[in-house]
């Protein structure tokens, strides 16, 4: 075997190794997306089932969170008194308008607190003095959805929470509690509650702003990756057959 033939075969072997590796990567990505599809479908089904269930008491929600660490979208009923002076403001948009979700500590009868997302206020109504009608006094009973806390800032590109200006970009429960001026050693429940639709004087905050929108494009992604793997296989097969034909023609 001369040097030229040997070098050609080495290049062919290297190309086949690269093609095989690329094929395995594409198939792996497709399989991963199928797994993500099953996970997302189960998650959507669980959320739908929870939101259709009858509301539970706050104690039942606490027990569930203590047992599983997950109370997201569990309907709950709670009673207490809002501490409006301690409300925290989470930057948000609602129906195309920028503004804030108002997170207000609700003082429970047993002395503990739970932060309630009362709903949306426009950007220029952040100051409670502009919406005093909606600062309901006395004990209230409301229904809503329990929401899990966020363990850390979701991404590096997200701004840090501005405690000095009382503007939160991610739901840091510990920072909300620490900056709200609650009593020393206050016992704050480890999850939030999103208030359901409720009529308040002045019509703000606008309650019932929980958005359940979980994109599920994993099937499309899986088809794309598997399709690319199939196309690569066809291209590799055509290349291999052409190479074999040329090698046959080159033999004496």
C-alpha positions as CSV (number, residue, x, y, z in Angstrom):
1,X,0.0,0.0,0.0
2,X,1.6,3.3,-1.0
3,X,1.7,6.4,1.2
4,X,-1.0,8.3,-0.7
5,X,-3.5,5.4,-0.3
6,X,-2.6,5.0,3.3
7,X,-3.1,8.8,4.0
8,X,-6.4,8.8,2.1
9,X,-7.7,5.9,4.3
10,X,-6.6,7.7,7.5
11,X,-8.5,10.8,6.4
12,X,-11.5,8.7,5.6
13,X,-11.4,7.0,9.0
14,X,-11.0,10.3,10.8
15,X,-14.0,11.7,8.9
16,X,-16.1,8.7,9.8
17,X,-15.2,9.1,13.5
18,X,-16.2,12.8,13.4
19,X,-19.5,12.0,11.6
20,X,-20.3,9.2,14.0
21,X,-19.6,11.5,17.0
22,X,-21.8,14.3,15.5
23,X,-24.6,11.8,14.8
24,X,-24.5,10.5,18.4
25,X,-24.6,14.1,19.7
26,X,-27.7,15.0,17.6
27,X,-29.5,11.8,18.6
28,X,-28.6,12.5,22.2
29,X,-30.0,16.1,22.0
30,X,-33.2,14.7,20.4
31,X,-33.6,12.1,23.1
32,X,-33.0,14.8,25.8
33,X,-35.8,16.9,24.3
34,X,-38.2,13.9,24.4
35,X,-37.4,13.5,28.1
36,X,-38.0,17.2,28.6
37,X,-41.3,16.8,26.7
38,X,-42.5,14.1,29.1
39,X,-41.4,16.2,32.1
40,X,-43.1,19.3,30.8
41,X,-46.3,17.5,30.1
42,X,-46.4,16.0,33.6
43,X,-45.7,19.5,35.1
44,X,-48.5,21.1,33.1
45,X,-50.9,18.3,34.1
46,X,-50.0,18.6,37.8
47,X,-50.5,22.4,37.7
48,X,-53.8,22.0,36.0
49,X,-54.9,19.4,38.5
50,X,-53.9,21.6,41.4
51,X,-55.6,24.7,40.1
52,X,-58.9,22.8,39.7
53,X,-58.8,21.5,43.2
54,X,-60.7,22.9,46.1
55,X,-58.9,25.5,48.2
56,X,-57.0,24.2,51.2
57,X,-56.3,25.9,54.5
58,X,-53.1,27.7,55.2
59,X,-52.2,25.0,57.6
60,X,-52.6,22.3,55.0
61,X,-50.5,24.3,52.5
62,X,-47.8,24.6,55.2
63,X,-47.8,20.9,55.8
64,X,-47.5,20.2,52.1
65,X,-44.6,22.6,51.8
66,X,-42.8,21.1,54.8
67,X,-43.3,17.6,53.3
68,X,-42.4,18.3,49.7
69,X,-41.0,21.8,49.4
70,X,-43.6,22.5,46.6
71,X,-46.9,24.3,46.9
72,X,-46.9,26.1,43.6
73,X,-50.4,26.9,42.3
74,X,-52.2,25.2,45.2
75,X,-55.4,27.1,45.9
76,X,-55.5,28.4,49.5
77,X,-57.7,30.5,51.7
78,X,-56.1,32.7,54.3
79,X,-57.3,35.4,56.8
80,X,-55.3,38.2,58.4
81,X,-54.6,41.9,58.4
82,X,-52.5,43.7,55.8
83,X,-49.5,45.7,56.9
84,X,-49.6,48.2,54.0
85,X,-46.7,50.3,55.3
86,X,-44.5,47.2,54.7
87,X,-45.5,46.5,51.1
88,X,-42.7,45.5,48.7
89,X,-42.8,46.3,44.9
90,X,-41.9,43.7,42.3
91,X,-41.3,45.1,38.8
92,X,-43.8,43.6,36.3
93,X,-45.9,44.2,33.3
94,X,-49.6,43.5,33.1
95,X,-51.6,43.6,29.8
96,X,-48.9,45.5,28.1
97,X,-48.5,48.1,30.9
98,X,-45.4,48.4,33.1
99,X,-45.7,48.7,36.8
100,X,-45.4,46.6,39.9
101,X,-46.9,43.7,41.7
102,X,-47.6,44.7,45.3
103,X,-46.3,42.2,47.9
104,X,-47.8,43.0,51.3
105,X,-47.2,41.1,54.5
106,X,-50.4,39.7,55.9
107,X,-50.4,39.4,59.7
108,X,-52.0,36.2,60.8
109,X,-53.9,35.6,64.0
110,X,-51.1,33.5,65.4
111,X,-48.6,36.3,65.1
112,X,-46.9,35.0,61.9
113,X,-46.8,36.7,58.5
114,X,-47.2,35.6,54.9
115,X,-46.4,37.8,51.9
116,X,-49.4,38.2,49.6
117,X,-49.1,39.4,46.0
118,X,-52.2,41.7,46.1
119,X,-51.9,42.4,42.3
120,X,-50.8,45.0,39.8
121,X,-50.4,48.8,40.1
122,X,-49.3,51.0,37.2
123,X,-45.8,52.5,37.4
124,X,-47.0,55.9,38.4
125,X,-49.1,54.4,41.2
126,X,-46.2,52.8,43.1
127,X,-46.5,55.3,45.9
128,X,-49.3,54.0,48.2
129,X,-50.4,57.6,48.7
130,X,-51.8,57.6,45.2
131,X,-54.1,54.7,45.9
132,X,-55.2,55.0,49.5
133,X,-58.7,53.7,48.6
134,X,-57.2,50.2,47.9
135,X,-55.3,50.0,51.2
136,X,-58.1,48.0,52.9
137,X,-58.1,48.0,56.7
138,X,-59.0,45.4,59.2
139,X,-59.1,41.6,58.9
140,X,-59.7,40.2,55.5
141,X,-60.2,36.7,54.1
142,X,-59.0,36.0,50.6
143,X,-58.4,33.2,48.3
144,X,-55.4,32.7,46.1
145,X,-52.7,30.5,44.9
146,X,-49.7,29.4,47.0
147,X,-46.4,30.1,45.2
148,X,-43.0,28.6,45.8
149,X,-40.1,30.9,46.9
150,X,-37.2,31.5,44.5
151,X,-33.9,30.1,45.9
152,X,-31.6,32.5,43.9
153,X,-31.5,35.1,41.2
154,X,-32.8,33.3,38.1
155,X,-30.1,34.6,35.7
156,X,-26.9,36.7,35.7
157,X,-28.4,39.3,33.3
158,X,-31.3,40.0,35.7
159,X,-30.7,43.2,37.7
160,X,-30.1,43.0,41.4
161,X,-33.0,43.9,43.7
162,X,-32.9,47.6,44.7
163,X,-33.8,47.6,48.4
164,X,-33.2,51.3,48.8
165,X,-35.9,52.1,46.2
166,X,-38.0,49.1,47.2
167,X,-37.9,47.6,43.7
168,X,-37.6,43.9,43.3
169,X,-36.7,42.2,40.0
170,X,-36.8,38.7,41.5
171,X,-38.8,37.3,44.4
172,X,-36.2,37.2,47.2
173,X,-38.5,36.4,50.1
174,X,-35.7,36.8,52.7
175,X,-34.8,40.2,51.4
176,X,-38.5,41.2,51.2
177,X,-39.0,40.2,54.9
178,X,-35.7,41.8,56.0
179,X,-36.5,45.2,54.3
180,X,-40.1,45.4,55.2
181,X,-39.7,46.6,58.7
182,X,-41.4,43.7,60.3
183,X,-41.1,43.1,64.1
184,X,-37.7,41.7,65.1
185,X,-37.5,37.9,64.7
186,X,-40.8,37.9,62.8
187,X,-41.9,34.4,61.7
188,X,-42.5,34.6,58.0
189,X,-44.1,31.7,56.1
190,X,-41.6,30.2,53.5
191,X,-43.9,30.8,50.5
192,X,-46.0,33.5,48.9
193,X,-49.7,33.7,48.1
194,X,-50.9,35.3,44.8
195,X,-54.3,36.8,45.6
196,X,-57.2,35.9,43.3
197,X,-59.4,38.4,41.6
198,X,-60.9,40.7,44.2
199,X,-62.8,43.9,44.1
200,X,-61.0,46.7,46.1
201,X,-62.0,50.4,46.4
202,X,-60.3,52.3,43.7
203,X,-59.9,49.1,41.7
204,X,-56.2,48.8,42.3
205,X,-54.2,46.7,43.0
206,X,-55.7,44.6,40.3
207,X,-55.8,41.0,41.7
208,X,-55.7,37.7,40.0
209,X,-52.5,38.4,38.0
210,X,-51.0,34.9,38.2
211,X,-49.9,33.9,34.7
212,X,-49.6,30.2,33.9
213,X,-47.8,30.1,30.6
214,X,-45.4,27.2,30.3
215,X,-44.0,27.0,26.7
216,X,-43.9,23.4,25.5
217,X,-41.8,23.3,22.3
218,X,-39.8,20.2,23.1
219,X,-41.5,18.1,20.5
220,X,-40.5,20.5,17.8
221,X,-36.9,20.6,19.1
222,X,-36.8,16.8,19.2
223,X,-38.0,16.6,15.6
224,X,-35.4,19.1,14.6
225,X,-32.5,17.3,16.3
226,X,-33.6,13.9,15.0
227,X,-34.1,15.4,11.5
228,X,-30.6,16.8,11.5
229,X,-29.3,13.4,12.6
230,X,-31.1,11.7,9.8
231,X,-29.9,14.3,7.3
232,X,-26.3,13.8,8.5
233,X,-26.7,10.0,8.1
234,X,-27.9,10.4,4.5
235,X,-25.0,12.8,3.7
236,X,-22.5,10.4,5.3
237,X,-23.9,7.5,3.4
238,X,-23.7,9.3,0.1
239,X,-20.1,10.4,0.9
240,X,-19.1,6.9,1.8
241,X,-20.6,5.3,-1.3
242,X,-18.9,7.9,-3.5
243,X,-15.6,7.3,-1.8
244,X,-15.9,3.6,-2.3
245,X,-16.7,4.1,-6.0
246,X,-13.7,6.4,-6.5
247,X,-11.4,4.0,-4.7
248,X,-12.7,1.2,-7.0
249,X,-12.0,3.2,-10.1
250,X,-8.5,4.0,-8.9
251,X,-7.5,0.4,-8.5
252,X,-5.4,-1.0,-11.4
